[in-house]
Amino acid sequence: MIYFDNAATSWPKPPGVAQAMVHFIETVGANPGRAAHRQAIESGRIVYAAREAVAALFNAPDPLRVVFGANVTEALNLALRGLLHPGDHVVTSGMEHNAVMRPLRALERAGVALTVVACSPEGTIDPTDVAAALRPHTKMIVLNHASNVTGTLLPVAEVGRIARAHDALFLVDAAQTGGAYPVDVQASAIDLLAFTGHKSLYGPMGTGGLIVGERVPVEELEPLKRGGTGSRSEREEQPDFLPDRCESGTPNVVGLAGLVAGVRWVQERGVASIRAHEAALTQQLIDGLRAIHGVTVYGGLDARRQTATVSFNIEGMAPSEAGLRLDDEHSIMCRVGLHCAPAAHKTLGTFPTGTVRFGLGAMNTAADVEVAVKAVARLAEEVQ
C-alpha cells in the first residue's frame, strides 16, 4: 500500500507518538492544573512541554502564548471570530481553505468587510496586490502559507512586512507547512499562526492551536468558549491571561503527549532535511505526471515553490473514478474532489469537479512515486 494522503493527515506516525500516548494513559492519566498530586503535576508538565516544543519549532518567544485546541480550524475561528468585529476590514486570498473562508463569510454577513485578492492560475499571489487591497480600517490579513490543493507557497514574509507597515494583524494558516517547511513567526512578522498537529507535525488528530504574538492585545481576543481552567477558580469571570483565557475545559493531554513526540521527531530529523526529501519526491512526481499524455498537473510545477502536495487530472476520467481505481487496483491512497477549498479550485479552473491530489510526506520514498506514476499512466492509456 502507498499512502499519498498526507496533506489531509500524515501516516504512518513515528513510533514514539503512540508510545507517548500509551504512556500517558497507562501511567499518568490525570487532569492537569486541577490538583496538586504527582500525576496531575506530571500531566501539567506534558502540556507545558507541548507548548515549549511548538514555540521552539516556530521560533515563538513565549510558550505561554501557544493556545491549544482541537485543530487548526478551531484556531482559525478563535483568531477570526475573536478579533474581528463589524466595521473592521480583512484581506485574504483566492486560494484559501474553507477553514478560513467559511468563518470570513459568516463575519461578512455580520458586518465585517472582506476583500479576496485574486491569485494567478498557478495559485500564486502578488504582494503588491495585497498592499493595494488595504484600507484605513483594515484590521487583519489572512493567508494560508501553502495551498492544500497545489502546495503553492504564498509569500508570507513579504506580506508580513506589508501588514506590519500598515499596522494590520497578520494571521497565517500553517496547516500545510508546519513541520514540512521552515516557519519563523518572528522573521516573517506573523502575529497569529494557526497550526495543526496531525499533518506534518506527525502528532495525532484532535491537536492543534494558535500562536498569539505580542502585538495581539490579549484583552481583545474573545475566547470561543468560557469555563473551568483550573486557575482563578474563586472568580466567575474568565481569566484575562493566556493561555487560560482561551483554553477552558479539560485539555486533550493524551493527544498533546503524542504531539510532543511528533514535534520532537521533526526537530531531530530536521525541518530542512524533511523539506529536501519531500522536494526531491515532489519534483520526481511532477516530472513523471507531466510526461504522461492526457494528464494535466496544476500549480507552479516547481518543487522549490511548493510543498509535497500535487494535484492533477486525467483527461476523460473523473477525479472520483481515478481515485477509486488508484485505491482498488493499485493500493494508492489519495484524495479527490474539492478538498474543502472551492475558492482555490475556482482560481485553478477545476471547479466544480476538483482534482486528484497526491499528498506526499516524510515517510514516502522514490519507489512509491515511481509506482504511482506508472499507475496513473495505465489509467490515462485507457481513455486516450
PyMOL commands that set and color helices and strands:
alter all, ss='L'
color gray80, all
select helices_A, chain A and resi 15-28+38-58+63-65+72-83+98-109+127-133+156-165+218-220+244-246+253-269+271-290+303-305+319-330+342-348+366-382
alter helices_A, ss='H'
color red, helices_A
select strands_A, chain A and resi 2-3+66-69+89-93+113-117+138-144+169-173+192-196+208-212+295-297+309-314+332-333+335-337+355-359
alter strands_A, ss='S'
color yellow, strands_A
deselect
rebuild
show_as cartoon
